């Protein structure tokens, strides 16, 4: 199963108020990482100390980096039609959806799967289902957490381990079955056809 594991770092927790400051995504082909999309993002606002304390991203690091509307088309192209997986996917999805709608940009076309929801069914009885807890439970070698590329990598490895456990006869579960495991409805990013701006009645 080919898929994209992705993660965001943000200036806070409220989409539309707080902004994305880092995107990390890894394309997996036949169970192996094949390509990486990783970049800091200029959020066009100061990063609060509380956010910097978690992700270690500072204002100096993002100054002059691409803005989100400049990055979304290339991110969409990178992801294409492949399924996307993220840990606590609604958080990341809401941030991206807000910017996709705001800037009327292309968006990834694949379905979005939440490894948090799936992990609760695959690994019952854990004290919690934070990404760090699951990674440690699976004895996946770790370095830093709370940076987008690293967390995307951990998410991808977690997803692969879960697929091994629930595959039958070497066949990965169907997407519909994975959606059912999340306990949520199907999630996709909006596909927006950008409308030309009407400058004036003369069409100039």
Helices and strands as residue ranges (DSSP letters): E 3-10, E 20-29, E 32-40, H 49-55, H 59-62, H 68-79, E 83-86, H 89-103, E 112-114, H 115-122, H 131-137, H 148-166, H 175-182
